[in-house]
Amino acid sequence: MQQTLRSVVVLGSTGSVGTQALDVIAANPEGFRVTGLAAGGGRVDLLAEQAAAVRAEVVAVAEGAAVPALKEALAARGAHPEVLWGPEGVAEVAGRRCDVVLNAITGALGLTSTLVALEAGSTLALANKESLIIGGPLVKRLAKPGQILPVDSEHSAVQQCLWAAGPDGYDPDSVKQLVITASGGPFRGRTRAEMADVTPEMALAHPTWSMGPHITINSATLVNKGLEVIEAHLLFDLGFDRIEVVVHPQSIIHSMVEYVDGSTIAQASPPDMRLPIALALGHPFRVPGAARPIDWSAAHTWTFEPLDDTAFPAVALARQVGAAGGTAPAVYNAANEVCLDAFLRGELPFLGIVDTVAEVVAEHRATPADSVEEVLAADAWARARAAELTAGQSR
């Protein structure tokens, strides 16, 4: 690993990706130094504990009401960083001078932080896929070549397969297609009718990954895979007809790149987000011991099967909104966030999540996403419309 100390800001530090990132950093103190942290504000004790452990210079919470409790928790631990609050405070932390900003904020709220980090010239380790998806043209306009490094395991895998093409990068014309793998979630193999009575508890039981509730539900509906298809299109500049999804329940091969000569390169590792996190933080160097490797002394069976678009229509819908472009992806993402929360509250059946998202998407007339205001206006409209459609429904 490189000897030069790399400064890091972690946004969404109390979430699943954020806590694992801090684990990677703590295990490699000679390589990384955390200068700033930001979180929503729902876990102030954990945030204060993190700030004290890394001696953060600045800490922000999106919820201003959490500030008094945060300051008290920080003081109790002998930590006295600068404290900021509100979306503006989180964005200010994202714009502080540092080498890497890890954006692991959940949902559309991460867009401003993504833009600010890019404007500041920091390398963006992107776990908040929504900011790229909803603000695609805005993000791509700001990003310099190589400035965004994906943290999603699938896109990190694709990136590694493309890097394997050679140190000078790859020729897009040599790539036939990207193959994005999906575990299939807890309902793999079920028909649509067999998912009519799915409960939140059932949907939260992911077979291979341990993640937060939102991404876990998105994995159960395969909305997450739909978002990843759009993200792959934006990250790697390949058409949707060159991005395939295949179900791989073991979650060992995270994605593949098929080349025009018939060769396919795959990236394989046990399911552990610390590996793509470490790669994004440390690139172009690899962090020793970031995650455990495959045990090649044991027997393994890896299987692949096609995606059932009838039972899981979220990916096909994502292709549709991705091709439409403009504000359509923002509407898809926003409607899904509202429907997901309604499902968790017991106000919407499991199948109603994607059905309602499709209805909102069908009502929306996509317009160019040329400004943050236009993107956020589409986001707000979609949330309001999804809330109207889910009101009064019951699981």
N, C-alpha and C positions, 0 to 999 in steps of 0.2 A: 504493500500500500504506500501511497505517497507520504513523504515526511512532512510536507507543509501542512500546518494546521488549517482546517477549513471551517469557516464560521457558518452556522446554520440557524435559520429561523424556522420554527415548527408551528404551523397553523393547524388548529384542531388537535392540540396536543393531548387532550384527555380522551380522545376516541381510540378506536382499535388500532388504526394505522399510526396515529400519533404516539401512542404508548409504546408500540413496537419499534418505532423509529428511535425513541429515546433509549430503548434497550440496546439497539445497535450502536448508538452513539456512546452510551455508558461503557460498553464493552471495548470501545476503541478510542480512549481519551487522547491518544497521541495523534489521531487523525481528525477529530471533530470537536468543535466548541459551540455550544448553543448560546446564542446571544439574545434571542427573543422567543416568546411563547404567546399563543393566542388560543382561546377556546370559547365555547358558547356561553359558559357561566353556570351550567347546571352541576358542576363537580368542582367547586372552589377549593375544597380541601386537597383534592388530588392535584389541581393546578398549582396551589401554593407549595405543595410538597415537591412537585417537579421544578418549580422556579428556584426553590432553595437548593435542591440537589445540583442543578446545573449552573447556579449563580447567574441567572438570567438578568440582563440589563433592563429589559422592558417586558411587561406582561399586559395582555389585553383580554377583555371579555366582551362578547357581543351584547350581552344583557347588562345594561347599566345598573339595574337593581342588585346585581351580584357584587358590585364594587365594595360596599362596606364589609361584607363577609369575607371577601377576598383579602382586603387590606388587613383585617383582623387575623386571618389565617396566615398571611405572610409574616406579620409581626411576631406571631407566636413561634415561628420557625426561624426568627432572626434574619429574615430576608426583607430587603427594602428596595426592590426594583421600581422603576417608573411604571405607574399603572395607568392604562388607557381603557376606554370603554366605547361601546357602540360599534356599529359597522365601520364608522370612520376610524375608530381606534384600532380595530383589527387591520384595516387597510394600511394605516400608518406603520404598524409593525411589519407588514408585508413589504413596505417600501424602504425599510431601513437597510443601510448598506451591509451586505453580507455576501458570501459566496453562493449559498444555496438557500432557496426558500422551498420548504416542503409544504405544499398546500393540501391538507387533508381535511379541510372544512367540508361538512356535509351539505350537499344540495346547491341550489342556485346562488346562495349567499357567497359562494367562493369566487364568483366572476370578478368582482372588483379587485379582490386580492391578487388574482392571477394577472390581471392587467397591470396593476401597480408594480408587482414583482418584475414583470417583463420590462416595464418602462425603466425600472431602477437598474436593469442590466444583470440581475441575478440569474443564475441557473435555476430553472423552475422544475422541481421534482413534483410531478403532477399526480396526486391521488384523487383530487376533486375533478373527476371526468366531466361533471356537469358544466363546469365553467367553459371548457373547450367546446362541448356539444352545443350549448345554447348561444355562446358568443363566438362561434367558429371564425367568421370573417374578421372580427375585431381582434381575436387572439392571434390569428395567423398573420395579420398585418403587422403586429408588434414584434412577434417572435423572430429572433435571428436564427439562422441555421444551427441546429444542435442545442438551442437554448432550453427547449422543453425535453425532459426525460420522463417517460411514463413510469408510474408506480404500479398500475394495474399489472397483475402477474401475466395476463395474456399479452398486453402490449409490450411489456418488458421482454417477454419471450420472443415476440416478433422482432423487436429491435436487436436482440442478441443474434437471431438467425440472419438478419440483414448485415450486421457487423461481420458475421462469419464469411460474408462474400468477399471481404478484403479490406485492408486498412484505408483504402481510398474511397470507401463507401460502396454503394451498389448501383447498378444500372436498372432503373424501374422497368425497362423493356425486357430485362432478363427474368423478371418475376411473373409467373403465370397467375398465382393467387396466394392470398394469405388464408390460412386455415386456423380459425379461432376455435379453441376447444371450450366446451361447457360441461360441467359435471352432470347437468340435467336436473339438479336440485333434488329436494325430497320427494318429488312426485314424478320422477322419471318413469316412463312406461305406462303411466295412467292415461286413460282417455279423458276427454273433457267432462263427460258425464260423471266419471269417478272422482272428479275434483269439486263437485257441487257443494259438498259439505265440509270443505277444508276449514279448519279453525286457525287462528293466529299461532296457537301453540304448535300445531302440526307444521305450519309454514316456517316457523322459526327453528325447526330441527334440521339444519343443513347437514348432509351426510359426510362432508369432507372438510369444510372450512369453518373456522370460528370467527364470526364477524359481528358487527353491530346490527341492530334490528332492521334498519332500513335496507341496507345492502343484502341482508339475508332474505327478506321478503322479495326484494327485486330479483334475487337469484331463484326464488321459488316460482315466480311468474315468468322468468327469463327476460323481464324488462332490462335487467342489468346487462344481459348479453346483447340486447338490441342497442343499448347505449354504447356498448363496446364496439359494435359494428360501425356506428357513426364515428366514434372516436378513432378507430383504425383508419377510416376513410380520410379523416382530417389530418391525422398524424403522418400517414405514409403516402398520401396523395395518390391513392388507387381507387378506381371506380368500384361501386357496390357490386358489380358483376364479377369482381376479382377478390371478393371477401366472402369466404365460406364459413359456416358454423357447423361443427361436428360434435356430437355428444361423446364425452370420454369420462365415464363415471369415476375412474380412479384418481383423476386430477393430478397426474404425474407429468404428462406432457401438456405444457401450458399453452402452446400454440406452435404452428409450423409455417414454413414458407416453402411453397412449391415453385420450382424454377421451370423455365420453358423447355429445358432439356430433359425433363422427367425426374430430376433429383428433388428430394424433399429434405430440408433441414429442420429438425425439431429441437426444442429446448425442454429438458426434463429435470425435475427435482421434486422432492416431497412437498406437499402443500404447506408453504410457510411464507408469509408476506415479508419476513425479514430479508429474504433474498432480493426481491425487486426493490425494496426500500434501500438496502445497502448499495445496490448497483446504481440507483439514481443519485444517492448522496455522494458516492465515491468516484463515479465515472470521471476519467477513463480507467481508473484503477479498481480492482476488485478487493473487497474487504474480507480478509481471511476469517474463516469460521462464522460467517454471517448466518448460515443455516446448515442443518445437517444434510449430508449428501445421500444419494440412493445407496442402499446396502446391496452391492452387487454379489455378495456371497449367498443371498437368498433368492428363491425363485419368485418371478413376477409374471403376472398376466395383465396385459393392458388391452382394453377393448374400445372399439369405436362404433358408433351407430349414427344414422341420420337424425336430424332434428324433426320432430313431429310438429309441423306448422299449424295443424288443425287444433291440436290440444294446447299448443303454446304459440299463439299468433303474435306475440309481442315483437319478435325479431323481424317478421315480415312487415309489420307496421312501422318499425324503426327504419327499415330500408326505404319505405315510402316517404316518411317525413325527412329522412336524410337526403333523398333525391330532390325533394321539393326545396330544401334549403331555407335560407332566410330565417324567419321567425318560427317555422314549423317545428324544428327540434326543441326550441324553448317551450313550446306549447305541449309537446309530448312529455317532456321532463316535468313541467310544472303540474300538469293534470295528474301524472302518476304520483307525485309526492302527496297531493291532496287525497287521492284515492287510497294510497297505501295507508295513510294515517286513519282514514275512515274505516278501513278494514281492521286495523289494529284496535280501534275503538268498538268494533262490533257493529258498525253502521253500514257496512257494505260486504256482500259475499265475495269470496276469493275470486271467482270468475268475473265479478263485476269490476275488478280493478282495471284489467286491460280493456274490457268491453266499454267502460266509461271513458277511458283514455281515447279509445278509437272514436267515440262519439264526439268528444271535444275536438280532436284533430280534424274530423270531417267537417265540423262547423267553422273551422278557422280558415281564413284566406291568408296564406303566407305572404309576407312583405319582406323586402330586404332588411337585413339586420345590420344597419350601417352605424348604429350608435348604441351605447349602453341603455339610453332612455327607451329606444324602440324595443330592445330585447326585454327589458324589465316591464314595459307596457304589455307586451304579449304574454309574458310570464304571469302578470297580475290578472289579465283577462282570463287566461286558462285556469288559474286557481279559483277565481270567482265562479266560472262556469262549471268546473268540476264539483265545487261545493254545492251549487244549485242542484246538480244532477244526483249527487249522493245524499242530499238531505232527505231524511225520512225513511231511507232504505234500512233494512236490518238484515243481519247475517242469519 
